[in-house]
Amino acid sequence: MTVIEHDFGKKDKDKVRRFTKLVTLEAQHEANVLANPLPYLERAEERITRLEMALTEAANAAADDPPGYVQTGERIEIDKAEYERLLRCKQILDAAIAKM
């Protein structure tokens, strides 16, 4: 006896469900995504572009000497934990920019 496997479109539905979750859409949009994915892909592309721009801006702001930097001689004190957190953030930004 042989068994014929058929998933009745389950794989496609799972992909659409994951995509709608990633793009933060409500469940009611799943049928629309499956029928016409182009507007949703464009929305996702726009969101990715905005995130890349924000990442680039953050990396530029974290640079040692950003454009227009003028040393004023003012000193600000922060505690060691805050400084280490800022250094970790800078490392994460640098790694993300390197991957782009």
N, C-alpha and C positions, 0 to 999 in steps of 0.2 A: 504494500500500500504506500502511496506517495502523498505527501502533504504539499499542497500548493499554498505558498505564503503570499499574502497581500496585505498591505498596510492601510489601504483605503485613504491614502493621502496624509497619513499621520506625520511622516517626515516633513512634508511641506508645511503642514499646520504648526509643527513644533518650531520650524525655522521662522515662520511668520510671528508666532507668539514670542520667541526670543527677540526678534527685531523690534516688535512693538514695545517690549519691555525696555530694551536699550534706548529707544527713542522716546521713552516715557509717554506712550500713548495709552489710551484706555482700551479695554478689551473689545469694545464695540467697533474699533477700527480694524480689527484683524481681517474681516472679510474684505474691506476696502483695500488693505495692503496687498492681499492676495490677488484681487482683481486688477488693481492699478497701482503698482509699487512706485512709479516714478516720482510723484509729489513727495512721498515719504522719504525716498532716497535723497531728493534734493534738500529736504528739511534736515536730514541727518548730515549731509555734506556741509550745509551752512553752519550747523552747530559745531562740527569738527573744525571748520575754518575759524570760527570765533574762539574756540578753545586753543587752537594753535596760536592765534594772535595774542591772546591773553598770556599764554606761556612765554611767547617771545618778549612781550612787554615786561613780564616779571623777571625774565632772565636779564634783560637790559637794565632794569632797575637794580638788580642785585650785582651788576658788574662793579668792579673795583672803582673805576673812574668813568661814570656815565657821561655822555655829552652834556656840556654846560655845567659841569661840576666845579664849584668854587669852594675852596676850603675857608671856613669862617673862623676857625679857632675855637668854636663852641665845643664843650664836652658834655656828653650825656652818659649817665651811669645806668647800667642794667645789671641784673644779677647773672651769675654764671649759667644757670639753667636756661634762661631766656636766650642768651648769646649762643649756647650750644644748639638750641632749637632752631634759631635763625641759620646757623651754619648747616644743619641737616637739611633745612628747606632749600638752601642754596645748592647743596649737593644734588638734591632730587631734581631741581630745575636744570642744572647743568647736564645731568644724565638724560633727562627728557629731551633737551635741545639736541644732544649728541645723537639720539635715536631718530630725530626728525630728519 
